C-alpha cells in the first residue's frame, strides 16, 4: 500500500526518469542534478524543451533561479514549458507569473495499486493490437507526430529515442484499424512503478474506446511484470476514463508556458 507521500514520489520520479531519456540521445541535452531536470532538444514543440524538476539551490532568490532557466529557453527558437510538480518550492508559480507565463494545463497525478484490476479487455474484431518492437518505430513516430504536430525534420532524433529505449524500461502497444495505426500507449518502468505515457488516438480511431483498451492492456502487463503500481499524469479530458479503470487522484501537476503556446 502506498502512502500519499510515496505516491507523490512515485509520480514525480517516474516522470523524471521517463523524460530524461530524451536528453540522452543526440541532439538532446539534459541538465540532471539533485535540484534540476531540464530537457533541451532541437524539436521546437513541447514537451521536448521543459523544466521537469526544480528545487531551491539556496544561494540566490527563487526568482533569480527561475529567470536563469527561462533565459536558456529565450536564447533558442522553441516552445518551452515548465512542469510544476507537487514538491516544487513555494514562489515558483509567482515567479513564472511575473515573467508572463501562465498555467496552461492542470494534470491530475493518479495511481493504481493494481488491486481489483478490471478484466483483461477484449479487442474488437476490426482492431489489431501489437506490442511494439524496434520494427514498429515508424508507426510510433507517425502517431507521435500527429499528436504533437511535429515536422519531418524531427523524425530522425525521435526515431533514435524509440529504437534506443524500446524494450529496455519502455513498452509500447499500438492499435491498428484496417492496417493503419490509430492509437498507442506506452509504459515506462522505473524502480517498482510503471508510468503510463503517450496515450494518443488519431481521428479515424476515435469513438472506439481504444485509449481505454490499450491502457487496460498496459495495466495487466504492469501487474504481470510484478510492479507495485501504475501511475499517470492525466489530461482533464481523460480523467473520468482513468477513474473508471481504477486509478485514484494523488496530487495535481501543472504545466506552465507562455500564453497560448501549449495545449494538451
C-alpha positions as CSV (number, residue, x, y, z in Angstrom):
1,X,0.0,0.0,0.0
2,X,1.3,3.4,-1.0
3,X,1.2,6.3,1.4
4,X,0.3,9.7,-0.1
5,X,3.9,10.8,0.2
6,X,5.1,7.6,-1.5
7,X,2.5,8.0,-4.3
8,X,3.6,11.6,-4.9
9,X,7.3,10.5,-5.0
10,X,6.4,7.7,-7.5
11,X,4.6,10.1,-9.8
12,X,7.4,12.6,-9.7
13,X,10.4,10.3,-10.0
14,X,8.8,8.1,-12.8
15,X,8.1,11.2,-14.9
16,X,11.7,12.5,-14.4
17,X,13.1,9.1,-15.3
18,X,10.9,8.9,-18.4
19,X,11.6,12.3,-19.9
20,X,15.3,12.2,-19.0
21,X,15.6,9.6,-21.7
22,X,15.0,12.2,-24.4
23,X,18.1,14.1,-23.3
24,X,20.4,11.1,-23.6
25,X,20.1,10.8,-27.4
26,X,21.8,13.4,-29.7
27,X,20.9,16.1,-30.2
28,X,19.1,16.0,-26.9
29,X,20.7,17.9,-23.9
30,X,20.0,17.3,-20.3
31,X,20.7,19.2,-17.1
32,X,20.3,16.5,-14.4
33,X,21.3,17.4,-10.8
34,X,19.6,16.9,-7.5
35,X,17.9,20.3,-7.9
36,X,17.3,20.3,-11.7
37,X,16.0,18.2,-14.5
38,X,15.9,20.3,-17.7
39,X,15.4,18.8,-21.1
40,X,16.5,20.7,-24.2
41,X,16.3,19.4,-27.8
42,X,16.1,20.7,-31.3
43,X,12.5,19.7,-31.5
44,X,10.7,23.0,-31.1
45,X,7.4,21.7,-29.8
46,X,6.6,20.7,-26.2
47,X,7.3,18.6,-24.2
48,X,10.8,18.5,-25.7
49,X,12.1,21.7,-24.0
50,X,10.8,21.6,-20.4
51,X,11.9,22.1,-16.8
52,X,10.7,18.9,-15.2
53,X,12.4,19.1,-11.8
54,X,13.1,22.3,-9.8
55,X,14.3,22.7,-6.2
56,X,15.8,25.7,-4.5
57,X,19.6,25.8,-4.6
58,X,19.6,28.2,-1.7
59,X,22.3,30.5,-2.9
60,X,20.1,33.2,-4.5
61,X,16.4,34.0,-4.8
62,X,13.9,31.7,-6.3
63,X,13.1,34.4,-8.9
64,X,16.7,34.6,-9.9
65,X,16.9,30.9,-10.4
66,X,13.7,30.8,-12.4
67,X,14.9,33.7,-14.5
68,X,18.2,31.9,-15.4
69,X,16.3,28.9,-16.7
70,X,13.8,30.9,-18.7
71,X,16.7,32.8,-20.3
72,X,18.1,29.5,-21.6
73,X,14.9,28.9,-23.5
74,X,14.6,32.5,-24.7
75,X,18.0,32.2,-26.4
76,X,16.7,29.4,-28.5
77,X,13.8,29.0,-31.0
78,X,11.5,26.7,-29.2
79,X,8.2,26.4,-27.3
80,X,9.3,25.8,-23.7
81,X,7.3,24.5,-20.8
82,X,7.7,24.1,-17.0
83,X,6.2,21.3,-15.0
84,X,5.3,22.5,-11.6
85,X,5.4,19.2,-9.6
86,X,3.8,18.7,-6.2
87,X,7.1,19.3,-4.3
88,X,8.0,22.4,-6.2
89,X,9.2,25.1,-3.8
90,X,6.9,28.0,-2.9
91,X,7.5,31.0,-5.1
92,X,8.0,29.3,-8.4
93,X,4.4,30.0,-9.6
94,X,4.7,33.6,-8.6
95,X,8.0,34.0,-10.4
96,X,6.6,32.3,-13.6
97,X,3.6,34.6,-13.5
98,X,5.9,37.7,-13.1
99,X,7.7,36.6,-16.3
100,X,4.4,36.4,-18.2
101,X,3.9,32.6,-18.1
102,X,0.6,31.0,-17.3
103,X,-0.7,27.7,-16.1
104,X,-1.6,26.1,-19.5
105,X,-3.0,22.8,-18.1
106,X,-3.6,21.1,-14.8
107,X,-2.9,17.4,-14.8
108,X,-4.2,15.1,-12.1
109,X,-1.5,12.8,-10.9
110,X,-3.1,9.3,-10.4
111,X,-2.1,5.9,-9.1
112,X,-3.5,2.4,-9.5
113,X,-2.1,-0.1,-6.9
114,X,-3.1,-3.0,-9.2
115,X,-5.7,-4.3,-6.7
116,X,-9.1,-5.2,-8.2
117,X,-7.9,-4.9,-11.8
118,X,-10.7,-4.7,-14.4
119,X,-10.9,-7.8,-16.6
120,X,-8.4,-8.0,-19.5
121,X,-10.2,-6.1,-22.2
122,X,-11.5,-7.8,-25.4
123,X,-10.0,-6.5,-28.6
124,X,-12.7,-5.6,-31.2
125,X,-12.7,-7.7,-34.3
126,X,-11.7,-4.8,-36.6
127,X,-8.8,-3.8,-34.4
128,X,-5.3,-5.3,-34.3
129,X,-3.1,-4.7,-31.2
130,X,0.6,-5.4,-31.1
131,X,3.3,-4.8,-28.6
132,X,5.8,-2.6,-30.4
133,X,9.4,-3.6,-31.0
134,X,12.2,-1.8,-32.9
135,X,10.5,-2.6,-36.2
136,X,7.5,-0.5,-35.2
137,X,9.3,2.7,-34.9
138,X,7.8,4.3,-38.0
139,X,4.2,3.6,-36.8
140,X,5.0,5.0,-33.3
141,X,6.6,8.1,-34.9
142,X,3.5,8.7,-37.1
143,X,1.3,8.7,-34.0
144,X,3.6,10.9,-32.0
145,X,3.9,13.4,-34.9
146,X,0.2,13.6,-35.3
147,X,-0.4,14.1,-31.6
148,X,2.1,16.9,-31.2
149,X,2.1,18.4,-34.7
150,X,5.8,17.6,-35.3
151,X,7.7,18.1,-38.6
152,X,9.6,15.6,-40.7
153,X,12.9,17.2,-39.5
154,X,12.2,15.9,-36.0
155,X,11.9,12.3,-37.1
156,X,15.5,11.1,-37.1
157,X,16.0,12.2,-33.4
158,X,12.7,10.8,-32.2
159,X,13.3,7.5,-34.0
160,X,16.7,7.2,-32.3
161,X,14.9,7.7,-28.9
162,X,12.4,5.0,-29.7
163,X,15.0,2.5,-31.0
164,X,17.3,3.0,-28.0
165,X,14.7,2.6,-25.3
166,X,12.0,0.3,-26.6
167,X,12.1,-2.9,-24.6
168,X,14.6,-1.5,-22.0
169,X,12.4,0.0,-19.5
170,X,9.8,1.1,-22.1
171,X,7.0,-0.9,-23.6
172,X,4.5,0.3,-26.2
173,X,1.3,-1.1,-27.6
174,X,-0.2,0.1,-30.9
175,X,-3.7,-0.5,-32.2
176,X,-4.4,-0.5,-35.9
177,X,-7.6,-0.2,-37.9
178,X,-7.6,-1.8,-41.3
179,X,-3.8,-2.0,-41.1
180,X,-3.4,1.7,-40.2
181,X,-2.0,2.6,-36.7
182,X,-4.6,4.7,-35.0
183,X,-3.8,4.6,-31.2
184,X,-0.9,3.9,-28.9
185,X,0.1,3.8,-25.2
186,X,3.4,3.3,-23.5
187,X,4.7,2.4,-20.1
188,X,7.9,3.5,-18.5
189,X,9.2,1.1,-15.9
190,X,11.3,2.6,-13.1
191,X,12.0,1.0,-9.7
192,X,8.8,-0.8,-8.7
193,X,6.4,1.5,-10.6
194,X,5.3,1.7,-14.2
195,X,4.0,5.0,-15.6
196,X,1.5,5.4,-18.4
197,X,2.6,7.8,-21.1
198,X,1.9,8.8,-24.7
199,X,-1.8,7.8,-24.9
200,X,-2.9,9.1,-28.2
201,X,-5.6,8.2,-30.8
202,X,-6.0,9.7,-34.3
203,X,-9.3,10.9,-35.7
204,X,-10.1,7.6,-37.6
205,X,-9.7,5.6,-34.3
206,X,-11.8,7.8,-32.0
207,X,-15.1,6.6,-30.5
208,X,-13.9,3.0,-30.3
209,X,-12.6,3.1,-26.7
210,X,-9.0,2.4,-27.9
211,X,-7.4,4.6,-25.2
212,X,-9.2,2.6,-22.5
213,X,-8.5,-0.7,-24.3
214,X,-4.7,-0.1,-24.5
215,X,-4.5,1.3,-21.0
216,X,-6.2,-1.8,-19.7
217,X,-3.7,-4.0,-21.6
218,X,-0.9,-2.0,-20.2
219,X,-2.3,-2.3,-16.7
220,X,-2.4,-6.1,-16.9
221,X,1.2,-6.1,-18.3
222,X,2.3,-4.0,-15.4
223,X,0.8,-6.3,-12.9
224,X,2.1,-9.4,-14.7
225,X,5.6,-8.0,-14.6
226,X,5.5,-7.7,-10.8
227,X,5.3,-4.0,-10.4
228,X,3.7,-2.5,-7.3
229,X,1.7,0.2,-9.1
230,X,0.8,2.1,-12.2
231,X,1.0,5.9,-12.2
232,X,0.0,8.5,-14.8
233,X,-0.5,12.3,-15.3
234,X,-4.0,12.7,-16.8
235,X,-5.4,15.3,-19.0
236,X,-8.7,16.7,-17.7
237,X,-10.5,15.2,-20.6
238,X,-9.2,11.6,-19.9
239,X,-9.7,11.9,-16.1
240,X,-13.0,10.1,-15.9
241,X,-11.8,7.2,-18.1
242,X,-8.8,6.6,-15.8
243,X,-11.1,6.7,-12.7
244,X,-13.3,4.0,-14.3
245,X,-10.2,1.9,-14.8
246,X,-9.4,2.1,-11.1
247,X,-6.9,5.0,-10.8
248,X,-7.3,7.5,-7.9
249,X,-6.1,11.0,-7.6
250,X,-3.0,11.8,-5.6
251,X,-1.8,15.3,-6.5
252,X,-2.0,17.9,-9.2
253,X,0.7,18.7,-11.6
254,X,0.7,22.0,-13.6
255,X,2.2,22.7,-17.0
256,X,3.2,26.3,-17.3
257,X,4.1,28.0,-20.6
258,X,4.0,31.3,-22.4
259,X,0.4,32.3,-23.2
260,X,-1.4,30.4,-26.0
261,X,1.6,28.3,-26.8
262,X,0.9,24.9,-25.1
263,X,-2.4,22.9,-25.3
264,X,-2.5,19.3,-24.2
